[in-house]
Amino acid sequence: MTATLFLFLLFSVRGVVSDPSGRPVQGAQVACGPETKTTDANGAVEFNSACDATIAKPGFAPAKASLKGNDSITLALAPASDQVVVTATGAPLALEDAGVAATVFTAKDFDAPHFPFVEDLLRDVPGLYLAQNGQNGAVTSLFSRGGNSYATLVLLDGVPLTDPGGQLDYSHLSSAGIDRMEVIRGPESALFGAEASSAVIQMFTRHGDSEDTRPHGAFVYDRGSFSTDHWSAMLDGGLAHRWDYAFTGDQYRSTGEFPNDAYRITSGTVNLGYKISDATQMRATYREFDAYTGDPGATADAGALDFLSHSYDRDSALSVRVDDVRGPRFSQRLIYGFHRYRDQYFDGFDPNFINVADRNMADYQGTLTHRGGALVFGYEFQRQGGLISNATKVRYNNGFFAQEQYAITSRIFVSGGARVEHSSVFGAEFAPRGAVTFRLPRELILRVSGSRGVQEPSLLQNFANEAYYVGNPNLKPEKTNSFEAGLSRDFLARRLHAEISYFRNAFRDLILYDFSVDPATWHNIEQSRARGVELSGAWKLNSFVTLRGGYTRLNTKITASNDPTQIGTPLIRRPQNAGSVSVDVARRSWSVSAGARLLGERPDSDFYNPGIKKTFGYENVFASASWKAAKHLEPFVRVQNLLNERYQEVLGYFALSRTGAVGLRVSW
């Protein structure tokens, strides 16, 4: 036995697999000749003899290495993987180490036959609830983990799309030209400042490949219920091995189900990249949409229908980014961003109401990689402006932030950081965040985190100057104190992934409109709290069938208010129970998806029926299918509200009845 052990030690080879920051990678599959083994908690694996090995793990790019003795192997993160996040920590990081509850959508989730709007994907994310005022294009709000509808920051290639103060109509977020989306649930003000107090959603636009000089493209057309027409065209490629480009145009039109219910949105996206050198790259993106929306009002009350009101919306977003690598351990990024939103509303009586808001920003970020982790630090400047009470008002924000990621051991990973945000209106605010992740036995991942979110007032709340109401320049930002714990694990040889999260949010200094003074204004006078549990899972039954599901149990309560009758009541439009389930069947030439979204009753209020205080629960069954008729030809069909249920997401506003569409995708 001693001789056998001696020969094994003499001829065996050993490899240690690590990620780009030097942390060991546990659970990587290493194929060495006829043998395949899995790396241990130290990232190590051993074989009897030298070989050319192939290393793979979800979230990392596959790698090859020659094992000859005691070798070190570094895996690169897979940037397009749904197992990697950038938004949570400021630098690419394996999702299991980020210490956050996150959902990642990749390019395949945005292609036909999937639905053409981002909101349809967000509806299946645990902890999120979207409420739409009825028809296509109607105002759509998002509530994350009990937070207010303005407490989620939405970014496009690093540029905020939300108005200063957090307002955003999600109905206009077309999925055309989007290649990836990361949804981080929980406060992220430590990185993003005073507009990410409940969650952050970041979308990344599609880009070309500078090494692929052959243009590629696709054209999609579908037609469906309520005279719906939708087309989308895409072209991408590379030039001279230095340039890459991607262009997308898209238009969606519908006459709607009710009178004065037409909707049209036309959008265009351009993404251009230039490789200055192997170490320095520049990228510019521009996205714009123009929309017309009819506003029939409360469609559940026939006597309240409005035949005249409508709005025109135009949104422009520009991002110019330079990425630079200085040696093997330091990289830096500089972003200039601009966003402008213009909403012109006609109510049928007054000539119009115009809302204009814009934002200019400059952001610098450095990333210093060290053994065991990385330090992310930076500075951001913002100029926020808008047309308020027929006058241009401006405020300025300066933010300094730092975030450290560090592996204490191969089984304990910590991350923590903070941001100091200074506003020309509310002064300075401090937003910390910390998280620790434990790799427990049997591949069980435990994460615990605490954070503070900050939400600044809107420009209207600061600067309004009307006869009946005025702004309050002394408003403090709203604050969210959050605690979260989560468990996740893979079962059945990684074919089944399950996750559970518990969160507890306390909302302080909430801003309410105060009618008790003349003229009316806004004050920090309300407090509330939210507690909940999120469950999610995905089970790959075999090579072509996947089951997915999610469930959220939420409990909310107002704990302080200027109206004593509101204390102890739940927050409106936050369902106590919400869930979704779906099945995907994907064969070589065809695929079918079907699922349902189920919502419990929610507290709400109706101006036309003040005695009604809640909206009843509902289920929305949906399905889609596609067939690869030829290499570049793919017909498809999709249906929403398959059971034709008459339900309301917002009290008083009927959601659309059954809608279907048939289309064709042509690619080259």
Rosetta blueprint (number, residue, H / E / L):
1 M L
2 T H
3 A H
4 T H
5 L H
6 F H
7 L H
8 F H
9 L H
10 L H
11 F H
12 S L
13 V E
14 R E
15 G E
16 V E
17 V E
18 S E
19 D L
20 P L
21 S L
22 G L
23 R L
24 P E
25 V L
26 Q L
27 G L
28 A L
29 Q E
30 V E
31 A E
32 C E
33 G L
34 P L
35 E E
36 T E
37 K E
38 T E
39 T L
40 D L
41 A L
42 N L
43 G L
44 A E
45 V E
46 E E
47 F E
48 N L
49 S L
50 A L
51 C E
52 D E
53 A E
54 T E
55 I E
56 A E
57 K L
58 P L
59 G L
60 F E
61 A L
62 P L
63 A E
64 K E
65 A E
66 S E
67 L E
68 K L
69 G L
70 N E
71 D E
72 S E
73 I E
74 T E
75 L L
76 A L
77 L E
78 A L
79 P L
80 A L
81 S L
82 D L
83 Q L
84 V E
85 V E
86 V L
87 T L
88 A L
89 T L
90 G L
91 A L
92 P L
93 L E
94 A E
95 L H
96 E H
97 D H
98 A L
99 G L
100 V L
101 A E
102 A E
103 T E
104 V E
105 F E
106 T L
107 A H
108 K H
109 D H
110 F L
111 D L
112 A L
113 P L
114 H L
115 F L
116 P L
117 F E
118 V H
119 E H
120 D H
121 L H
122 L H
123 R L
124 D L
125 V L
126 P L
127 G L
128 L E
129 Y E
130 L E
131 A E
132 Q E
133 N L
134 G L
135 Q L
136 N L
137 G L
138 A L
139 V L
140 T E
141 S E
142 L E
143 F E
144 S E
145 R L
146 G L
147 G L
148 N L
149 S L
150 Y L
151 A L
152 T E
153 L E
154 V E
155 L E
156 L E
157 D L
158 G L
159 V E
160 P E
161 L L
162 T L
163 D L
164 P L
165 G L
166 G L
167 Q L
168 L L
169 D L
170 Y H
171 S H
172 H H
173 L L
174 S E
175 S L
176 A L
177 G L
178 I E
179 D E
180 R E
181 M E
182 E E
183 V E
184 I E
185 R E
186 G L
187 P L
188 E L
189 S H
190 A H
191 L H
192 F H
193 G L
194 A L
195 E E
196 A L
197 S L
198 S L
199 A E
200 V E
201 I E
202 Q E
203 M E
204 F E
205 T E
206 R L
207 H L
208 G L
209 D L
210 S L
211 E L
212 D L
213 T L
214 R L
215 P L
216 H E
217 G E
218 A E
219 F E
220 V E
221 Y E
222 D E
223 R E
224 G E
225 S L
226 F L
227 S L
228 T E
229 D E
230 H E
231 W E
232 S E
233 A E
234 M E
235 L E
236 D E
237 G E
238 G E
239 L E
240 A L
241 H L
242 R L
243 W E
244 D E
245 Y E
246 A E
247 F E
248 T E
249 G E
250 D E
251 Q E
252 Y E
253 R E
254 S E
255 T L
256 G L
257 E L
258 F L
259 P L
260 N L
261 D L
262 A L
263 Y E
264 R E
265 I E
266 T E
267 S E
268 G E
269 T E
270 V E
271 N E
272 L E
273 G E
274 Y E
275 K E
276 I L
277 S L
278 D L
279 A L
280 T E
281 Q E
282 M E
283 R E
284 A E
285 T E
286 Y E
287 R E
288 E E
289 F E
290 D E
291 A E
292 Y E
293 T E
294 G E
295 D L
296 P L
297 G L
298 A L
299 T L
300 A L
301 D L
302 A H
303 G H
304 A H
305 L L
306 D L
307 F L
308 L L
309 S L
310 H E
311 S E
312 Y E
313 D E
314 R E
315 D E
316 S E
317 A E
318 L E
319 S E
320 V E
321 R E
322 V E
323 D E
324 D E
325 V E
326 R L
327 G L
328 P L
329 R L
330 F E
331 S E
332 Q E
333 R E
334 L E
335 I E
336 Y E
337 G E
338 F E
339 H E
340 R E
341 Y E
342 R E
343 D E
344 Q E
345 Y E
346 F E
347 D L
348 G L
349 F L
350 D L
351 P L
352 N L
353 F E
354 I E
355 N E
356 V E
357 A E
358 D E
359 R E
360 N E
361 M E
362 A E
363 D E
364 Y E
365 Q E
366 G E
367 T E
368 L E
369 T E
370 H E
371 R L
372 G L
373 G E
374 A E
375 L E
376 V E
377 F E
378 G E
379 Y E
380 E E
381 F E
382 Q E
383 R E
384 Q E
385 G E
386 G E
387 L E
388 I E
389 S L
390 N L
391 A E
392 T E
393 K E
394 V E
395 R E
396 Y E
397 N E
398 N E
399 G E
400 F E
401 F E
402 A E
403 Q E
404 E E
405 Q E
406 Y E
407 A E
408 I L
409 T L
410 S L
411 R L
412 I E
413 F E
414 V E
415 S E
416 G E
417 G E
418 A E
419 R E
420 V E
421 E E
422 H E
423 S E
424 S L
425 V L
426 F L
427 G E
428 A E
429 E E
430 F E
431 A E
432 P E
433 R E
434 G E
435 A E
436 V E
437 T E
438 F E
439 R E
440 L E
441 P H
442 R H
443 E H
444 L E
445 I E
446 L E
447 R E
448 V E
449 S E
450 G E
451 S E
452 R E
453 G E
454 V E
455 Q E
456 E L
457 P L
458 S L
459 L H
460 L H
461 Q H
462 N H
463 F H
464 A L
465 N E
466 E L
467 A L
468 Y L
469 Y E
470 V E
471 G L
472 N L
473 P L
474 N L
475 L L
476 K L
477 P L
478 E E
479 K E
480 T E
481 N E
482 S E
483 F E
484 E E
485 A E
486 G E
487 L E
488 S E
489 R E
490 D E
491 F E
492 L L
493 A L
494 R L
495 R L
496 L E
497 H E
498 A E
499 E E
500 I E
501 S E
502 Y E
503 F E
504 R E
505 N E
506 A E
507 F E
508 R E
509 D E
510 L E
511 I E
512 L E
513 Y E
514 D E
515 F L
516 S L
517 V L
518 D L
519 P L
520 A E
521 T E
522 W E
523 H E
524 N E
525 I E
526 E E
527 Q E
528 S E
529 R E
530 A E
531 R E
532 G E
533 V E
534 E E
535 L E
536 S E
537 G E
538 A E
539 W E
540 K E
541 L L
542 N L
543 S L
544 F L
545 V E
546 T E
547 L E
548 R E
549 G E
550 G E
551 Y E
552 T E
553 R E
554 L E
555 N E
556 T E
557 K E
558 I E
559 T E
560 A E
561 S L
562 N L
563 D L
564 P H
565 T H
566 Q H
567 I L
568 G L
569 T L
570 P L
571 L L
572 I L
573 R L
574 R L
575 P L
576 Q L
577 N E
578 A E
579 G E
580 S E
581 V E
582 S E
583 V E
584 D E
585 V E
586 A E
587 R L
588 R L
589 S L
590 W E
591 S E
592 V E
593 S E
594 A E
595 G E
596 A E
597 R E
598 L E
599 L E
600 G L
601 E L
602 R E
603 P E
604 D L
605 S L
606 D L
607 F L
608 Y L
609 N L
610 P L
611 G L
612 I L
613 K L
614 K E
615 T E
616 F L
617 G L
618 Y E
619 E E
620 N E
621 V E
622 F E
623 A E
624 S E
625 A E
626 S E
627 W E
628 K L
629 A L
630 A E
631 K L
632 H L
633 L E
634 E E
635 P E
636 F E
637 V E
638 R E
639 V E
640 Q E
641 N L
642 L L
643 L L
644 N L
645 E L
646 R L
647 Y L
648 Q E
649 E E
650 V E
651 L L
652 G L
653 Y E
654 F E
655 A L
656 L L
657 S L
658 R L
659 T E
660 G E
661 A E
662 V E
663 G E
664 L E
665 R E
666 V E
667 S E
668 W L
